[in-house]
């Protein structure tokens, strides 16, 4: 799991960073730092996110593929 997946999950559930952090039971600062790339997604955070959103590794891989497709697409004009 990486910062793009965290951000994708947060935004796809219409959550701000504070609400996402409360939902997964971690600090707002951790989510903010992860999303800007100053902290890695720890195994603990990954477990909390997977449990909160009931995700398995196959679903995480699917989300990663979606995020990659989106990031590789040309920008909207």
N, C-alpha and C positions, 0 to 999 in steps of 0.2 A: 504494500500500500504506500502511496506517495501523497505529496501535498495536493496534486491535481485531483486525486480521487476524493480527498477530504473536502476540498472546495466544491467539487461537483455534487457530492452527497448533500452538503450543507445547502447549496443554492437550489438543488432540485427539490428539497423539502421546504423551501422558502423560510430558511432560518438565518438569523444573523449569527455572528460568531459567538456572542454571549449565550444565546439560546441553544445553539449547537453544543457548546461546552457544558451547559447545565444538563442537557439531555444525555450526553455520553459520560457525565460525571468526571470532568476534568476542568482545568482552569481555562478561563478565557484567554489568558496570555499565551498558553501553550498552543491553542488553535490559531491565534493571530501569528505567532512565530512560525508555526508549521506552514501556514499558507504563504508567508513571504519567503520561506526557504531558510530561515535562520535556525530552525530546529528540525530534526528528523522525526518521522512518524515512528515512535517507539513500539515495541511489541505489545506493551500494555495498552497504549492508545489504540492500536490496531484491533486488539481483542475487544476493547470497550465499544468501538465503532461497529465491529462485526456483530456483537451481541445486541447492541441497541437497535440496529437496523435488520437483524436476523439475516445476515449475509454469509454465504459460504465462499470458498476460494473461487469457484467457477463464476459466481456472480461478480466478485471483485475483478476477475480477469475480463469479464464482459464490460464492466464499467471502464476499466483501463483502456480497452479497445475503443470505446465510444469517445473517451477523452482524447485519445491520440488522433482519431479521425477529425474531431472538432479542431484540435490544435494545428493539424496539417492542412485544413481547408483555407482557401483564400479569404481575406477579410470581406465583410459586407460593405458595400458602398452606398 
